[in-house]
């Protein structure tokens, strides 16, 4: 299950490098503790990032920076 994360828990974008393309795996074959961020079009042949995720979340630190939008001042969610 995906979890909400505060942006302060993620860190600076400059310090997080994009995972290697060598880690990519077909989404249907991705197991636990790997990044499930889909690279390209989500279809029956979807490929996900596959980078190791030790914290039990759905995305690696790099892709969490893309998935979660920073809170803007004065904006209530």
C-alpha positions in Angstrom: 0.0 0.0 0.0 1.3 3.5 -0.9 1.9 5.8 2.1 1.9 9.5 2.4 5.2 11.1 3.1 6.2 14.6 4.2 8.6 16.3 1.8 11.0 16.8 4.7 11.4 13.0 4.9 12.6 12.8 1.3 15.6 15.1 1.2 17.0 17.3 -1.5 16.5 16.4 -5.2 20.1 17.2 -5.9 21.3 14.5 -3.5 19.2 11.7 -5.0 20.5 10.1 -8.2 18.4 8.3 -10.8 18.5 4.5 -10.4 20.3 2.5 -13.1 18.3 1.2 -16.0 19.9 -2.2 -15.3 17.5 -2.5 -12.3 14.3 -2.3 -14.3 12.0 -5.3 -14.3 8.6 -6.1 -15.7 5.9 -4.8 -13.3 4.2 -8.2 -13.2 7.5 -9.7 -11.9 8.4 -7.0 -9.4 8.5 -8.3 -5.9 8.5 -6.8 -2.5 11.0 -4.1 -1.6 11.6 -2.8 -5.1 10.5 0.6 -6.6 7.1 0.2 -8.5 7.4 3.5 -10.4 6.3 2.6 -14.0 8.8 3.7 -16.7 6.9 4.6 -19.9 3.3 3.7 -20.6 1.3 1.7 -18.0 0.1 -1.3 -20.0 0.3 -5.1 -19.9 4.0 -5.0 -20.6 4.8 -2.2 -18.1 8.3 -1.9 -16.8 9.0 -0.6 -13.3 12.1 1.1 -11.8 13.1 -2.0 -9.7 15.6 -0.1 -7.5 15.8 -1.5 -4.0 13.4 0.0 -1.4 14.4 -0.8 2.1 11.8 1.3 3.9 8.8 -0.7 2.7 7.4 2.1 0.5 6.3 1.8 -3.1 8.9 4.1 -4.7 12.6 4.7 -4.3 13.7 8.1 -3.1 14.3 9.4 -6.6 10.8 8.5 -7.8 9.1 9.7 -4.6 10.5 13.2 -5.6 8.4 12.9 -8.8 5.3 11.4 -7.3 4.9 13.7 -4.3 4.3 17.4 -5.0 5.8 19.8 -2.4 3.2 21.7 -0.3 2.9 25.3 -1.4 2.6 28.0 1.3 -1.1 28.8 1.9 -2.4 25.7 0.2 -4.7 23.4 2.2 -5.1 19.8 1.2 
